[in-house]
């Protein structure tokens, strides 16, 4: 992202943001692949798939920037959210839980 700074309007400074949002097309593909219908954004299996994708992207970022502790905290929060969704699936929809683990290649 580039922003113009008020003090030096002729210069453009590039700022790197800790959280880089997922592209809309990528998110739609994940929803289409894991959801029950096109507008299914809230089901646990879709949430787990989206969180897994974001976790993978952020893990790559942290390999390049090991001292980025703010992003690391965000990563741990996302892992916790994913764990909560997976435990819900495990206790309430066992067959769906197994399917999600296979599709996303996650460990139990």
C-alpha positions in Angstrom: 0.0 0.0 0.0 1.2 3.5 -0.7 0.2 6.6 1.2 1.1 10.2 0.7 2.6 11.8 3.7 1.3 15.3 4.7 4.8 16.6 5.5 6.3 15.6 2.1 3.5 15.3 -0.4 5.9 14.8 -3.3 7.2 11.6 -1.8 5.3 8.3 -1.6 6.2 6.1 1.3 5.3 2.4 1.2 4.0 1.1 4.5 3.9 -2.6 5.3 0.9 -3.7 7.5 1.1 -6.7 9.8 -2.3 -8.0 8.7 -2.7 -8.4 5.0 -6.3 -9.2 4.2 -7.1 -12.2 2.0 -8.1 -11.4 -1.6 -11.8 -11.6 -2.3 -11.4 -14.1 -5.1 -9.4 -16.5 -2.9 -12.0 -16.3 -0.1 -14.8 -17.0 -2.6 -13.0 -20.1 -3.9 -12.5 -21.4 -0.3 -16.2 -20.8 0.5 -17.3 -22.5 -2.7 -15.0 -25.5 -2.0 -15.9 -26.0 1.6 -19.4 -24.5 2.1 -22.8 -26.1 1.6 -23.8 -23.2 -0.8 -22.3 -20.1 -2.3 -23.4 -17.8 0.6 -22.3 -20.1 3.3 -19.7 -18.0 5.2 -20.5 -18.8 8.8 -20.5 -22.6 9.0 -17.6 -24.0 11.1 -16.1 -25.9 8.2 -15.8 -22.7 6.1 -14.4 -20.8 9.0 -11.8 -23.5 9.6 -10.8 -23.4 6.0 -10.5 -19.6 5.9 -8.6 -19.5 9.2 -6.2 -22.3 7.9 -5.4 -20.3 4.8 -4.7 -17.1 6.8 -2.6 -19.1 9.3 -0.5 -20.5 6.5 0.0 -17.1 5.0 1.0 -15.5 8.3 3.3 -18.4 9.1 5.2 -17.7 5.8 5.4 -14.0 6.8 6.8 -14.9 10.3 9.5 -17.1 8.7 10.8 -14.0 6.9 10.2 -11.6 9.8 10.9 -13.5 13.1 10.8 -10.4 15.3 7.3 -9.4 14.3 5.7 -10.2 17.6 2.4 -8.4 16.9 1.7 -10.7 13.9 2.7 -13.7 16.1 0.1 -12.7 18.6 -2.5 -12.5 15.8 -1.4 -15.9 14.6 -1.9 -17.4 18.0 -5.4 -15.9 18.2 -6.3 -17.4 14.8 -5.0 -20.8 15.9 -7.2 -20.6 19.0 -10.3 -19.7 17.0 -9.6 -22.5 14.6 -9.2 -24.9 17.5 -12.6 -23.8 18.9 -14.3 -24.4 15.6 -12.7 -27.8 15.2 -13.7 -28.9 18.7 -17.3 -27.9 18.0 -17.2 -30.0 14.8 -15.6 -32.9 16.7 -18.2 -33.1 19.4 -21.3 -32.2 17.3 -20.6 -33.3 13.7 -18.0 -36.1 13.8 -18.1 -37.1 10.1 -17.8 -33.5 9.0 -14.9 -33.1 11.4 -13.1 -36.0 9.8 -13.8 -34.7 6.3 -12.4 -31.2 7.1 -9.2 -32.7 8.6 -8.7 -34.7 5.4 -9.4 -31.8 3.0 -7.2 -29.4 4.8 -4.5 -31.9 5.7 -4.6 -31.0 9.4 -3.4 -33.2 12.3 -5.9 -34.3 15.0 
